[in-house]
Amino acid sequence: MKNNNFKIAVFAGDGIGPEIMKEALKILKIISDHKNIDLQLQEGLVGGIAYDNYGTPLPDSSLELALQSDAVLLGAVGGPQWESLDYSLRPERALLGLRGNLGLYANLRPIVAFDELLDASPLKKNLIQGIDIMIVRELTGDVYFGKPRGVKKGKNGKRKGVNTMVYSEDEIRRIAIRAFEIARTRQKNLLSADKANVLETTELWRDVVTEVGQNYPDVTLKHMYVDNCAMQLIRNPAQFDVIVTTNLFGDILSDEAAMLTGSIGMLPSASLGEKTALYEPIHGSAPDIAGKNIANPLATILSAALMLRYSLSMPRDADLIENAVTETLKEGVRTQDIHQPDKKIIGTEEMGNHVAKNLRKLLI
Ligand code: NAD
């Protein structure tokens, strides 16, 4: 009998989803076999495959499974065969449905430059060497949800578009607390990106983040205007530890930061709520390479590591998985997307097997 039981909802999704998920589950199984935990991995359908089977991208049974779980691990959804469907039935709606129903308000995107892959970055090696940034983006507020919104015809007969940037004090406080807590486990430097010089909403953002900071004297808080932050991410990314920002600014900054490493198949993400969280690679379902055993499973494996760290309180095991990935890259094996001239190209399953082998070594 194991001491800790965790229920994990597993949604492989579409395209390369099933292939990359299989490798992540292989890694989780090794952890659960070696440790005193019982990981109950319960698979469900979301996305295009759910639409094909149930006529909806997020069936009630899948939502219920997610709501009853300690965490959700997701592959990717979407594909050309579902692109002509009504917007409400598209595979991607499942993501919005999960985020909304699970109350996932904090999106975390770690940006780590692996020494072995520095050549993949469009930036000079010396700029990105050693970068380890965590972007904490607020996920449920801001212009994406604020009202009024829409396009209306004005009295002069011309159309006018409106979106509303809105944040309550409580929404800002809870994301700030998350960011300070995360900074505490890292280098203890938190940068809050806003536009407090021209937007009152983010003036409030700055005030509340500063207030929350008084409870975290061990963390150094700095504020930066988001336009400068976007520039600094390219100019000198190594200066950042944790960045916290609004939904809109985070959407843009996190994609910009993702490209620092240049390898989409390597980047995991976490979306945290009060009760549960969802972990997924940042890339999509890559229909162009689906079913060919060439997709890179490392972003999904690294997402599973984040799940251990943030949902299952197993930070050491998360470190071990990340170290096993580093060891694998050091061995000189690469999937096609991160290929370098002198390295050996291997497939999705082989890559999973290499990480599994290295993890087993680290667990001894
Ligand atoms: P994509 O991320 O799927 O693919 C972009 C490019 O990167 C492709 O050339 C692809 O082959 C490559 N790529 C992506 N992941 C890879 C991996 N793990 N290993 C190797 N190469 C990889 O983005 P896209 O082509 O714009 O979208 C394809 C589908 O995915 C669309 O239906 C889109 O809506 C959906 N999508 C889903 C998510 C999600 O599930 N979270 C996110 C983005 C896009």
Boltz pocket constraint, residues with backbone or C-beta under 6 A from the ligand:
constraints:
  - pocket:
      binder: B
      contacts: [[A, 16], [A, 20], [A, 75], [A, 76], [A, 77], [A, 78], [A, 79], [A, 80], [A, 92], [A, 95], [A, 264], [A, 265], [A, 280], [A, 281], [A, 282], [A, 283], [A, 284], [A, 285], [A, 286], [A, 287], [A, 288], [A, 289], [A, 294], [A, 295], [A, 296], [A, 297], [A, 299], [A, 337]]
      max_distance: 6.0
